Amino acid sequence: MNDALALAIGYLFGSIPFGYLAGRVKGVDLRTRGSGNIGAANAFRELGRGWGIAVMVGDIGKGVAGVLIAGALTEDPWPILAGAAVMLGAIFPVWLGFRGGKGVAAAGGVTIGLFPLVSALLIPLWVLIVLTTRITSLASITAAIAFTPLAAAFGYDWQYLLLAAAMSALVLVRHRANIRRLLAGKEPRIALRRPGRTAPSPPPGPNA
């Protein structure tokens, strides 16, 4: 019973759409603004720096909470599977017709909860790339690529490595349009110092 409860909690925590909720507080539907994504990067661009940070903290927090609660309820491999459930909830939330974000911040929370040593390296790497390039997708893609090799280097068991590989694959698949724009030199950058815009943005294109 606790095993099923751990998975359900992981999915339901993961599916909390903090970006969508923040947008509604501001009278904005992020699904119709900017990239059309409800994640922290689009919230940062469309709602402002403060809201973007709040969404990121919320999304990271739901990942941490989902796996820690699972760990308190049951034993391996169920907290690992709960981490996968968090990711699925973030990407396919039941509340929004199974159309969610790209799962990066939620993956970061799962990493903090299950791979603390790896997160101690990946989070500074992500922040460094964002600060130097202002391209959040590049930071996320780089972290996804580095995740599984770092987990292997720290000696995590195969179940954890399988989760790391699956999470990385999900993040990369969700960023396939960003990868194309990066290769073409057309990926947008975030403004770290400029106040957030409130003017309407064009509707999102396919795979935005």
Sequence and secondary structure as in RCSB ss.txt:
>XXXX:A:sequence
MNDALALAIGYLFGSIPFGYLAGRVKGVDLRTRGSGNIGAANAFRELGRGWGIAVMVGDIGKGVAGVLIAGALTE
DPWPILAGAAVMLGAIFPVWLGFRGGKGVAAAGGVTIGLFPLVSALLIPLWVLIVLTTRITSLASITAAIAFTPL
AAAFGYDWQYLLLAAAMSALVLVRHRANIRRLLAGKEPRIALRRPGRTAPSPPPGPNA
>XXXX:A:secstr
 HHHHHHHHHHHHHT  HHHHHHHHTT  GGGSTTS  SHHHHHHHH HHHHHHHHHHHHHHHHHHHHHHHHH  
TTHHHHHHHHHHHHHHS GGGTT     HHHHHHHHHHH HHHHHHHHHHHHHHHHHH  HHHHHHHHHHHHHHH
HHHTT  HHHHHHHHHHHHHHHHHTHHHHHHHHHT      SSS    S      TT 
